[in-house]
Amino acid sequence: MKNAVRCIQIIKWFPIVSTVTIIIAFIFALCNISIVIEILSYPFSAPISTCILLLFFSKLFNFCKWHRILIYNLLLVAIFSYINSLGNIFSNLTTIWIILLTSSIATLLSVISYRKKHE
């Protein structure tokens, strides 16, 4: 039973940590500090399959709406990054701004949703 609780905690915290890491990494990217991007983005990057699993588990364990907002953001970032890696559709600066903007909006919406739930 202890392992199941730990697993659920990891599933709950991964979208939060990953979204914050994305925002930090892309702020450093705007400052041309590439080593920080490589250090931060690898352990917390979420491929599309991981995002789908997170979404599945969030529905299975009835996670709050604010967790799902972050998971949808991770899925959007993963799809956008995958599409951009196929043919460099957008410039690096455009990619950074789009991901930074969507992650910031998702974080803001998640905080608002969390605050509404806990009023």
Long-range contacts (C-beta under 8 A, 24 or more apart in sequence): 8-57, 8-61, 11-54, 11-57, 11-58, 11-61, 12-63, 12-67, 14-44, 14-46, 14-54, 15-54, 15-67, 15-70, 15-71, 15-73, 15-74, 16-67, 16-70, 17-44, 18-44, 18-45, 18-46, 18-70, 18-74, 19-70, 19-73, 19-74, 19-103, 19-106, 19-107, 19-110, 20-107, 22-74, 22-77, 22-99, 22-103, 23-100, 23-103, 23-104, 23-107, 26-96, 26-99, 26-100, 26-103, 27-100, 29-96, 30-96, 30-100, 46-74, 46-75, 46-77, 46-78, 47-78, 48-75, 48-78, 48-79, 48-82, 50-78, 51-75, 51-78, 64-113, 64-114, 64-117, 65-113, 65-117, 66-109, 66-110, 66-111, 66-113, 66-114, 66-117, 67-110, 69-106, 69-109, 69-110, 69-113, 70-106, 70-107, 70-110, 72-106, 73-102, 73-103, 73-106, 73-107, 76-102, 77-102, 77-103
